[in-house]
Amino acid sequence: MIARLEGRILEKSPSHVIIDCGGVGYRVHISLTTSEALPPVGHQTLLHTHLIVREDSMELVGFATQSERDAFLLLTAIPGVGMRIALGILSAMSVTELQHAVLANNTVQLQRIPGVGRKTAERLVLELRERIAAIAPAPSLDGDIASLLGESLSALLVLGYNRQVAEKALRTAFEQCQDDGEHPNVEQLVKRALRIVAGQG
């Protein structure tokens, strides 16, 4: 199984990326969240991956964070939820937002995602309720974390970034720090978020 890829980005879109690894170009399906977290074409990157093997094809799916890959594997284990629906869910919300929606039984929020109807939303909540927290505890936004994210958001807004873009970049940056076992300060989190925003180009 191909568990990770590290190489130079040859092509990037909201739904896929082609990475050159030792002269071989790998086409990888990705979520919009991962696409926005990647650097621009020509830069080096690392993706956590999962290989889907079917009778007539093999498809590689990539993720900017391990927690996103873990969420994808939980989603695709649910009957009726394939690769495309799972990537659609992870494009519409972060892993943390998915955790909160499931734990709050918020099927209405899930139904706003293209391809997710009422029955699928109810199945997601039922199937994931006991397992979604195993990815990583849904972080509380109280105390130090709220202060860190608030100060970081203010810094990005002062630099002229759109609030929605800044919030999404900070969520991704914070999740990446968690995956890496880091405890960033405001400056470190803002720098990582700026790299993510730059990767949208």
N, C-alpha and C positions, 0 to 999 in steps of 0.2 A: 504493500500500500504506500502511496505517496502522501506523506504526512505534512510536508512543508516544501515550499519552493523559495529559493533566493536567487535573484538575478535582476537583469535590466529590463525595464518596461519598454516594449516595442510599440504597443498600441493599448489605448484605454478608452472605455466607454462606460456609461452607467451600469451596464449589465455584464460586461466581460473585460478581460485584460489578457494580453499576450506577453509572456515573460520569457526572455532569452536566458536559458540556463545552459552554459557550456556549448553554445551554438545550436541548441534545440529550442524552438519556440513552442511553449505550452500555452494553449488557449484555456483560460480558466473562467468559469461562471462566477460572478460576484454579485453582492447586493449593492444597492446605491450607497448604503452606509460605508461599506468597504471602499467603493470607488472614490468617495469623497475623502477617505482617510489616506489614500495612496498619493505618493509624490507624482510630479508630472512625467510624461513620456521622456525616456532617456535616462531616468534616474534609477538607482538600485532600490529594491524593495524586498520584503519578506512576507510571504503569505502562509498561514496555517491552512492546510488543505484536507479535502476528503474526496476519495475516488469512488464514483458510483459505477459499478460494473453491471451491465445488462447483457442480454443474449446478443443483441445486435450493435451495441455501442459501449464506449467508456467515456464518462464525463467527469471532469475535474472541477471541483468547487473550492473557491478560496475565500479566506476571511482575514481581516486585519487583526482580529483578536481571537484568542482561544475561547473566550466566553461566547463569542458569536458562533464559532464552530460547534461548541457544545449545545447551544440553543438550536442550531440547525439540525443536529442529530436527534434531539428530542422531538422536534417538530415533524421530521420525516418518518419517525417511528409511529406516528399517529395515522391510522387508516384514513385514506382520502387526502392526505397532505403530502404532495410530491415536492420535488426540488423547486419547481417554479413558484408554487404557493409559499413554500418556506422562505425563499429568497424575497418574495414580495412582502411578507410579514417583516422580515429583517431590514427591508428597505424603508418601510413605513415607520418603524420604531426601533429604538435601541434595545439592547438586551434588558437593561434596567427598566425601561418603559413596558416591555413585554412582561417582565416579572410582576410589576405593579398591577398591570391590567388583569393578569391571571389571578393573582392573590386577592384582588378586589372584586373578582367575578364580573369584570367590566366587559361584557360581551358586546355592548354598543360600540365601544372604541374599536374592538377587533373587527366588527362588521363594516367599519369604514374602509378597511383595506380591500382593494380589488381582489376578487376571487374568494373572499371569505364571507359566506352567508351565515344566516342565523344558526343552522345546525352545525356548521364547521366551527363557528365561534364557541358554541356551547361545548362541543367535543374538545376543543383546545383547553378550555378552562377545566373540564372534568379530568382530562388525561394529564395535564401539566401541573395541576395544583400541588400534588405531592412531590413532584420531581424538579420543578423549575428552580427552587431555592438551592438545589444541590450544585447549580452552576457556580453561584457565588451569592452570598446573602445580598438581597436587595438593599443597597446602601441607604441609610437614613440621611436626609439632607439637613439634619440638625447640627448644631454646634460647629465644630471645626470644619467639616466638609462644606456646610452651607456657606460659611465665611470664605473659605478658599474659592469656591465656585463663584460667589458673589463678587469678590474682589477681582477675580480673573475676568469675569464678564464685564465689569466696569472698565477694566484696562482695555479690552477689545473694543468696547463702544467708544471710548475716548480716541482710539486709533481710527475710528470711522467705519467700523464693520457693522453690517446689518445685525440686529439682535437675533433673528432666527438662525442666521449662518453662524454667529458667534456661539450661541447656545449649543447647537448641534456639534460644532467642532470641539467645544469644551467637554461635552459628554463623551465623545469618542476618545479624546485625549485622556480623560480621567479613567476610562475603562482600560485603555492601553497601559496606563501606569499601574493599575491594579493587576493586570496580567503579568507585568514585569516585576511585580513586588516592590514598586517604588512608592514613596510617600512625598509627592512633589510640593514645593512651595508655589506661591503665586507666579513668580518669574518663570519657573520651570514649566508649569502648566500652560502659561500663556505662550511660551516658545513652542511647545509641542502643538498647541492649537493653531498657531500661525503656520507651522509646517503643514498641518492638515488642510487649512484653508488654501495654501499655495498649491496643494495637490489637486485642487478642483480645476485648475487651468489646463 
